[in-house]
């Protein structure tokens, strides 16, 4: 069992993957990166004959299928809110730190609290709309106004909030703040 699980949340193009990739490079063999979206995208790749690596990337390919993936995943979550969290974690390597790079719903956090209680740390990544647009964000009806993007907007139990926008913290400051949360492990 991990000693700490970092749950990262943020809007599309807020910089979650960029930040968690850098954190993983620093922690090396002490961490495992878990993506809740991987079971969703794996299923979608198999059913539709799509390229899984492209779906997992941050490119335009994934955007073509995002709305359908959201709708299907909502149906699955309605039946079992923890299905994707459980699936993403079942093959995770036992390392001191788990980085979950894509928490999107209160039920995701609930599942981790129910299953890992005191070892979780909630981190919210924020970025202003101009910064997100510069990174390729474009509002999409049915994507940016649904639970997968908005469910945590009114959640307030964050251990750390990182401003990853134009007037935000530097990457070094962001990493330093995260390392403070896990200093007992690394």
Buried (B, 14 or more C-beta within 10 A) or exposed (E): EBBBBBBBBBBBBBBBBBBBEBBBEEBEEBBBBBBBBBBBBBBBBEEEEBEBEBBBEBEEBBBEBBBEBBEBBEEBBEEEBBBBBBBBBEEBEEBBBBBBBBBBBBBBBEBBBEBBEEBBBBBBBBBBEEBBEEBEBEEBEEBBEBBBBEBBEEBEEBBBBBBBBEEBBEBEEBBEBBBEBBEEBE
